[in-house]
Amino acid sequence: MTSSHGWWSRIGGYAADIMSVLADEPERIVAHWRDRRFSARELTGSVTGTYRAMRTLDVGPGSVVGILVAPNSPDMLTARYAAHLLGAAVCYLRTTNPGSNAAALSAADQLRMLRETHAAVVYADDENHARALELADGAGGGITVLGPAAEGDVPASEAVTRWDPQRLAVVGYTSGSTGRPKGIRMSGRAWEGTVRITLAPETDPIHLLVTTPLSHTVGPMADAAVTSRGTLVLREEFRAERFADDIAEHGVTRAFMATAHLYRLHDHLADLDAPERTAAALATLRHLVYSGSSAAPARVADAVRLFGPRLLQAYGTSEGGRVTLLDPGEHYDPWLSTTVGRPFPEVEISLYDTESGARVSPGEVGEVWMRSPHLMDGYWNDDDLTARVLRDGWYATGDIGYLDERGYLHLLGRTSEVVKVNGVKIHPTVVEQEILAIDGVRHAAVYGWRDDDAIESLHAAVAFQPGSAPTADEIRKHVSTSLSAAHAPSEIFVLDELPTNHSGKADKVLLRSLHSRRAHAPHGVAERRKP
């Protein structure tokens, strides 16, 4: 990546490249957000003005800038670019959820993040200015609230800080699978590398539809789209009923969404039963990337029939970035569609036995470890946790799976979710996929539950397609035949809809709570009730 002109050219790095692209075509529309269109000139001016305002506050290497703005507004990008051009890091304060902006963090969580990162500046837009002042007051001083700044210029004589890819760039908070939000230290190398991965196969401008938080996975994709001289269609939240219209109106070529969103989108478009209209609306869409949780092969097959050769499944982690990719052609192979693909370039994978720690051979189950240039530097202020998951440049993902002879990764679940039934280790994800293969099953969640004697058993909650109602015995028989009798849930509860957590995944904590209240129900009964 190189920068060709402008004050930023003396700094270098991905943000300087973006500034050069924007400066080349100042009147080109780069972003759509709410009812506004943003030109390259406006974004360049916003970055420059914010850069100067941050500089007056001594923002630079070693600084962390908190960013608290409206969901997926262009400010989420321009504030980050300005901070990175100064050599500072950023910490997004709105959400820890990579899949949705729906639930904002509490003031208490945001204040804790500011204290942990020692942020001295919070960049806030008008919508969030009052909350930012509240946080600054709660911190007891030492935090300055900065708003959008007027466009300025940076004199050629003014000293700048060269981009250092090894320097801290982002403190990304994630809720993880369990526990309170934890901070992840990402270097400029890791962020910039993810931008390169997105750009590598592209020869045409990327016109990207953004429906998940720019603070997380889709952020580097947005940077790649701008670098490619494409456009961004920024939506605050995923809405299945708006998706096709956005593609058609803006000529979108790429979209990213959570796996749960893919299911919702498929169901919505399938219910419309207008294949010709859908095909016309999606004509410009080349790639539909989905990620966030392992996809059920039966649901993937449904999506392939509807969307055709557009689907890419990406598996990754907040700590390690992108790990594997299943490309569009591989989605048509029934065997490969049960996998999450093969490693991205520059990514290595090894699997290790969870008990002995020995490396396992292809076909053998173990914990997934990965190594890549995009790996985090560690957790923020948590050396013990960092030491447990990072060893000699390798990261323990906490995911269980196996590599086949062709190098494709099969995920079976999380190390924390394994259920022991009569001494047999059961991976709930495997059972969920079998249940979802049954005609009429729309959603399924499988989980372990311990009774008063600490005996663990397997249970399932399902939601059906309208007009369908497989019995509990039919579901158990299918699972027993496909897997084994030990994999068959002892109880199956039928719900109108499965409850979901902040990430859009089935809320198994709530399901276990519901199960506890039903603990005295007759064995094996399938009930229909709201969660």
Residue pairs with C-beta under 8 A, 6 or more apart in sequence:
1 13
1 14
1 17
1 192
1 196
1 227
2 17
3 9
3 11
3 12
3 16
3 17
3 19
3 20
4 20
5 20
5 23
6 16
6 19
6 20
6 23
7 48
7 153
7 154
7 155
7 156
7 158
7 160
8 15
8 16
8 19
8 20
8 85
9 16
9 20
10 160
10 162
11 85
11 160
11 161
11 162
11 163
12 162
12 163
13 84
13 85
13 163
13 165
13 188
13 192
14 84
14 188
14 191
14 192
14 195
14 223
14 227
15 47
15 80
15 81
15 84
15 85
15 163
16 85
16 163
17 227
18 81
18 223
18 226
18 227
19 44
19 47
19 81
19 85
21 40
21 226
21 227
21 229
22 30
22 40
22 41
22 43
22 44
22 226
23 40
23 44
24 40
24 229
25 40
25 229
26 39
26 40
26 41
26 44
27 39
27 40
27 41
28 39
28 40
28 229
29 37
29 38
29 39
29 40
29 231
30 38
30 39
30 40
30 43
30 226
30 231
30 232
31 37
31 38
31 43
31 74
31 231
31 232
31 233
31 234
32 38
32 231
32 232
32 233
32 234
32 250
33 72
33 73
33 74
33 234
34 236
38 74
43 74
43 77
43 78
45 151
46 74
46 75
46 78
46 148
46 149
46 151
47 78
47 81
47 82
47 85
48 82
48 151
48 152
48 153
48 154
49 148
49 149
49 150
49 151
49 152
50 78
50 79
50 82
50 123
50 146
50 148
50 149
51 82
51 85
51 86
51 154
52 149
52 152
52 154
53 146
53 149
54 65
54 82
54 83
54 86
54 88
54 121
54 123
54 146
55 86
57 120
57 121
57 144
57 146
59 65
59 83
59 86
59 88
59 120
59 121
60 86
60 87
60 88
60 161
61 87
61 88
61 161
61 164
61 167
62 88
63 83
63 86
63 88
63 89
63 119
63 120
63 121
64 88
64 89
64 90
64 91
64 117
64 118
64 119
64 120
64 168
64 171
65 79
65 83
65 88
65 89
65 90
65 91
65 119
65 121
65 122
65 123
66 90
66 91
66 92
66 93
66 110
66 113
66 114
66 117
66 119
66 121
66 122
66 123
66 132
66 135
66 143
67 75
67 76
67 79
67 80
67 90
67 91
67 92
67 93
67 122
67 123
67 215
68 92
68 93
68 94
68 110
68 122
68 123
68 124
68 125
68 128
68 131
68 132
68 135
69 75
69 76
69 79
69 94
69 123
69 124
69 125
69 127
69 128
70 125
70 127
70 128
70 236
71 94
71 101
71 213
71 236
71 237
72 101
72 210
72 213
72 214
72 234
72 235
72 236
73 125
73 234
74 232
74 234
75 123
75 125
75 148
76 92
76 214
76 215
76 219
77 214
77 222
77 223
77 226
79 90
79 123
80 90
80 170
80 219
83 89
83 90
83 123
84 90
84 163
84 169
84 188
85 160
85 163
86 161
87 161
87 162
87 163
87 164
87 167
89 117
89 167
89 168
89 169
89 170
89 171
90 169
90 170
90 171
91 113
91 114
91 117
91 119
91 170
91 171
91 172
91 173
91 183
92 172
92 173
92 213
92 215
93 105
93 110
93 113
93 114
93 122
93 135
94 101
94 104
94 105
94 213
94 215
95 101
95 103
95 104
95 105
95 213
95 215
96 105
96 109
96 173
96 174
96 175
96 181
97 103
97 175
97 213
97 216
97 502
97 503
98 174
98 212
98 213
98 216
98 217
98 258
98 292
98 318
98 503
99 212
99 213
99 258
99 260
99 261
99 292
99 503
99 504
100 212
100 213
100 237
100 238
100 258
100 502
100 503
100 504
101 212
101 213
101 236
101 237
102 237
102 502
103 502
105 113
105 181
107 131
107 134
107 135
107 138
109 181
110 131
110 135
111 135
111 138
111 139
113 119
113 171
113 173
113 181
113 183
114 122
114 135
114 139
114 143
115 139
116 183
116 380
116 381
117 171
117 183
117 380
119 143
120 142
120 143
120 144
121 143
121 144
121 145
121 146
122 132
122 135
122 136
122 143
122 144
122 145
122 146
123 146
123 147
124 131
124 132
124 145
124 146
124 147
125 147
125 148
126 147
126 148
129 145
129 147
132 145
133 145
135 143
136 143
136 144
136 145
154 160
163 188
164 188
165 187
165 188
165 189
165 192
166 187
166 188
166 189
167 187
167 188
168 185
168 186
168 187
168 188
168 377
169 186
169 187
169 188
169 190
169 191
170 184
170 186
170 191
171 183
171 184
171 185
171 186
171 380
172 183
172 184
172 186
172 215
172 216
172 318
173 181
173 182
173 183
173 184
174 181
174 182
174 184
174 216
174 318
175 181
175 502
175 503
176 182
176 318
177 398
177 414
177 416
178 416
182 379
182 380
182 382
182 385
183 379
183 380
183 381
183 382
184 318
184 319
184 376
184 379
184 380
185 376
185 377
185 378
185 379
185 380
186 376
186 377
187 377
189 373
189 374
190 321
190 373
190 374
190 375
190 376
190 377
191 219
191 220
193 321
193 346
193 372
193 373
193 374
194 220
194 321
194 322
194 374
195 220
195 223
195 224
195 227
197 322
197 344
197 345
197 346
197 374
198 206
198 220
198 221
198 224
198 225
199 224
199 227
199 228
200 345
202 224
202 228
204 228
204 253
205 225
205 228
205 229
205 230
205 231
205 253
206 221
206 224
206 225
206 228
206 230
206 253
206 254
207 225
207 230
207 231
207 233
207 250
207 251
207 252
207 253
207 254
207 284
208 218
208 221
208 222
208 225
208 230
208 231
208 232
208 233
208 252
208 253
208 254
208 255
208 256
209 233
209 235
209 243
209 246
209 247
209 250
209 252
209 254
209 255
209 256
210 218
210 221
210 222
210 232
210 233
210 234
210 235
210 256
211 235
211 237
211 238
211 239
211 243
211 255
211 256
211 257
211 261
212 218
212 238
212 256
212 257
212 258
212 261
213 219
214 222
214 234
216 318
217 256
217 291
217 292
217 316
218 256
221 254
221 256
221 289
222 232
225 231
225 232
225 254
226 232
230 253
231 250
233 246
233 250
233 252
235 242
235 246
238 257
238 258
238 261
238 264
240 261
240 264
240 265
240 267
240 268
240 269
241 268
243 255
243 265
243 268
244 269
244 278
244 281
244 282
245 281
246 252
247 255
247 281
247 282
247 284
247 285
248 280
248 281
248 282
248 283
248 284
251 284
252 284
252 285
253 284
253 285
253 286
253 287
254 285
254 286
254 287
254 288
254 289
255 285
255 287
255 288
255 289
256 289
256 290
256 291
257 265
257 288
257 289
257 290
258 290
258 291
258 292
258 293
258 503
258 504
259 290
259 291
259 292
259 293
259 294
259 295
260 292
260 293
260 500
260 504
260 505
261 290
261 504
262 288
262 290
262 295
262 299
262 303
263 299
263 303
263 443
266 299
266 302
266 303
266 306
266 307
267 442
269 278
269 306
270 302
270 306
272 278
278 306
282 307
282 310
285 310
286 310
287 310
287 312
287 328
288 307
288 310
288 311
288 312
289 312
289 313
289 314
290 311
290 312
290 313
290 314
291 313
291 314
291 315
291 316
292 503
292 504
292 505
293 503
293 505
294 315
294 340
294 411
294 413
294 429
294 433
295 313
296 432
296 433
296 436
296 437
296 444
297 334
297 337
297 338
297 433
297 436
297 437
298 433
298 436
298 437
299 436
300 311
300 313
300 331
300 337
301 334
301 337
303 311
304 311
304 331
304 332
304 337
309 328
309 329
309 331
309 332
310 328
311 328
311 331
312 325
312 326
312 327
312 328
313 325
313 326
313 331
313 340
313 341
314 322
314 324
314 325
314 326
314 341
315 322
315 323
315 324
315 325
315 340
315 341
315 409
315 411
316 322
316 323
316 324
317 323
317 370
317 395
317 397
317 399
318 376
319 375
319 376
319 389
319 395
319 397
320 370
320 372
320 374
320 375
320 376
320 395
320 397
321 372
321 374
321 375
322 344
322 347
322 372
322 374
323 340
323 343
323 344
323 347
323 349
323 368
323 370
323 372
323 397
323 409
324 340
324 341
324 342
324 343
324 344
324 347
324 349
324 409
325 341
325 342
325 344
326 336
326 337
326 339
326 340
326 341
326 342
327 341
330 336
330 337
330 341
331 337
336 408
338 410
338 433
339 404
339 408
339 409
339 410
340 408
340 409
340 410
340 411
341 408
341 409
342 406
342 407
342 408
342 409
343 349
343 370
343 407
343 409
344 372
346 372
346 373
346 374
347 370
347 371
347 372
347 374
348 370
348 371
348 372
349 368
349 369
349 370
349 403
349 409
350 359
350 369
350 370
350 394
351 359
351 360
351 364
351 365
351 366
351 367
351 368
351 369
351 401
351 402
351 403
352 358
352 359
352 360
352 366
352 367
352 369
353 359
353 360
353 364
353 366
353 367
354 366
354 367
354 400
354 415
359 366
360 366
360 402
362 402
362 403
362 404
362 405
363 402
363 403
363 404
363 405
364 402
365 400
365 401
365 402
365 412
366 400
366 401
366 402
367 396
367 397
367 398
367 399
367 400
367 415
368 396
368 397
368 399
368 400
368 401
368 409
368 411
369 394
369 395
369 396
369 397
370 394
370 395
370 397
371 393
371 394
371 395
375 390
375 393
375 395
376 390
376 395
378 386
378 390
379 385
379 386
388 396
389 395
389 396
389 398
390 396
398 414
398 415
398 416
399 411
399 413
399 414
399 415
400 411
400 412
400 413
400 414
400 415
400 418
400 427
401 409
401 410
401 411
401 412
402 409
402 410
402 412
403 409
403 410
404 410
411 429
412 427
412 429
412 430
413 427
413 428
413 429
413 430
417 427
417 428
417 429
417 447
417 448
417 508
418 425
418 426
418 427
419 425
419 426
419 428
419 447
419 448
419 456
419 457
419 458
420 426
420 448
420 456
421 456
421 457
421 458
421 486
422 486
424 484
424 486
426 448
426 458
426 486
426 487
428 445
428 446
428 447
428 448
428 458
429 446
430 483
430 487
431 446
431 458
431 460
431 479
431 483
431 487
431 489
432 444
432 445
432 446
432 460
434 478
434 479
434 482
434 483
434 487
435 441
435 444
435 446
435 460
435 462
435 475
435 478
435 479
436 443
436 444
437 478
437 482
438 470
438 474
438 475
438 478
439 468
439 470
440 464
440 465
440 467
440 468
440 469
440 470
441 462
441 463
441 464
441 465
441 468
441 470
441 475
442 462
442 463
442 464
442 465
443 462
443 463
443 497
443 498
443 506
444 460
444 461
444 462
444 463
444 498
445 460
445 461
445 462
445 498
445 506
445 508
445 511
446 458
446 459
446 460
446 489
447 458
447 459
447 460
447 461
447 508
447 511
447 512
448 456
448 457
448 458
448 459
449 456
449 457
449 459
449 512
449 515
449 516
450 456
450 457
451 457
451 519
457 490
457 491
458 487
458 488
458 489
458 490
459 489
459 490
459 491
459 492
459 493
459 511
459 515
460 475
460 489
460 491
460 492
460 493
461 492
461 493
461 494
461 495
461 498
461 506
461 511
461 514
462 475
462 492
462 493
462 494
462 495
462 498
463 494
463 495
463 496
463 497
463 498
464 470
464 494
469 494
471 526
472 491
472 492
472 524
472 525
472 526
473 524
475 489
475 492
475 526
476 488
476 489
476 492
476 524
477 488
479 487
479 488
479 489
480 487
480 488
490 523
490 524
491 515
491 521
491 523
491 524
491 525
492 524
492 526
493 514
493 515
493 518
493 526
493 527
493 529
494 526
494 527
494 528
494 529
495 528
495 529
495 530
495 531
496 528
496 529
496 530
496 531
497 530
497 531
498 506
498 507
498 511
498 531
499 506
499 507
499 510
499 511
499 531
500 506
500 507
501 507
501 509
501 510
510 531
511 531
514 531
518 527
521 527
